[in-house]
């Protein structure tokens, strides 16, 4: 059995991890116990193939390094190098409270990979990745362009670290770019996306809302935001959505989660909003959810060889893909 040491970046505080190509890769977490991070060998191969870069320097004054950021916390949970001490400290404290862990981040990352491959197989060759976060192992353009080199991707994020690093990563790739924008400002995003020339909404498009919509509170009209993007996709296409849920929590887990949410909100000034399957179904009203429907992330069309956990609800992520009707 061959093992490798996976590089987790100069800013990571956890030890360099050893991962087995013949089994689930493991990491020693902050509790001193071994953690399973990746649900499949394919995930490990994606991370090994990813091009690692040094953490970029954002524009002066663009980043408040005293405030943790959800995108950088997500990067840390994936073993990335593009995060600060405040992000790592917050992630560790919230994990200790039982609110979030690497398995959630990796369930989202694996679903992203599979949903993009599904879209490519369905003939989609242009993507709008909303709230894309910091580019790390298995980016949308890497997945899509591995099958179709002409595939085009427009990333959208408002975090300066994510935007700066993505611009460095995408330099020289004429078929991918990133917009510095808030996905909630749909009109501004759509105008900017159109100006790139990479997205033609009269043709089928793949819209990605992966691990981001649970940061949109009800007061911001999440259904209105989602349907605005779908309504302007005149050529139709596919929407991929993954979302945090607490619907399978026990009473004990719910109490630990409440404490963790308070910790997360106090530190990031952002509160994740859990939504259950029925709420997500309402959110997608008017769209045709493809099989297998709204399921736990590991259950959504697993690749051959993927290991679906005995209790997939432990990932705390619901995932789905829906067809956007052409107008």
Steps between C-alpha positions, in 0.01 A plus 500: 500500500654827386461814710577863428535810715251762381618861520252716685668838466736719699220651707341173612527423869415131486775243422579391147258217437569152369249365252459151363412445136339171597272635771351809653754774561535600862606811683580552863260769609510743783347245741787258446272245334527390140250658264372375167510792255443368151217268406671352195828437324393741225501788747856420601611486138338839436690657788829339397458638147411851616751775441595650837586868523629723777239707676452817293530848642165678467478873430599714803212546739281251312507233772416539866728231640335526841173359362479139381345439160278205397689447171836485679359270771375271223846509341657402833260207543601378153867512601575814299768761564296812434377583848610701803550415866162649589330267248675192635428593861132552422473171312663310787276662761185434298605140434555457872142621553378236259375735230720437195781276389710398201253231397246772418749690284607186318141387443439833326823477299418148384148601398641794305724266304224255419242765409738676260583170332128427472439839339782447252350162407166677447662737249561802724816686399464827695476548876413776747645409841333728756677544833789293366732559795876450489614281212633174643518136396258412220388842374209523257721599207742215571219245508314637199801573280650157566211362293429800279795740465265759348276508810463851643467595866413825673566491875331752730613588852525806723791387722819688404724200575288275278492754219872582513608139505256400226633775273852368547387140445302585187765719336548367149173305497289683245195287580471579871484814712375624838271790582537699822131517584236400753275226360201668668536794260364299210478783248860610557626141478310429181616822333861427589472136393359605164782751457761223530376341180538158662134440579220510242171468686313425179674159515482235776706594804608323816429710811680390816394593854718263699545550876392863483122538507475418870666838555205676335244586772128487434492881525715518183238306300705193403224368273492832314878493455502143373213551257643826368806310381287222357255739331774678303641166383290515185668194354426295810760272652568343838523630857712324765428587863642365825376625833563452872213342693441399860194284429668177616635643827430333830401725792857482630648583161256786456610655828869465409422649161325796661813576699715457190278729293526769767879463497507518120269800484690695765828445321407524131202736532322246280241247609437185295132429446412128498218398264339159480398300195149647485634855518752428227226348284301822540808701411522308171133546407459503124821307434519131417717325757689214334543155651578406771333819626587692816730261684795497738808617311683162488185340354484730198620284207815366671785408269600134469719421797361782717423393853159619615498525881270268689332814631535763224306750711821546701623724218217744586478599133207457264584505131300516181512589130199650320421577138445864411230530233590687183294813431 
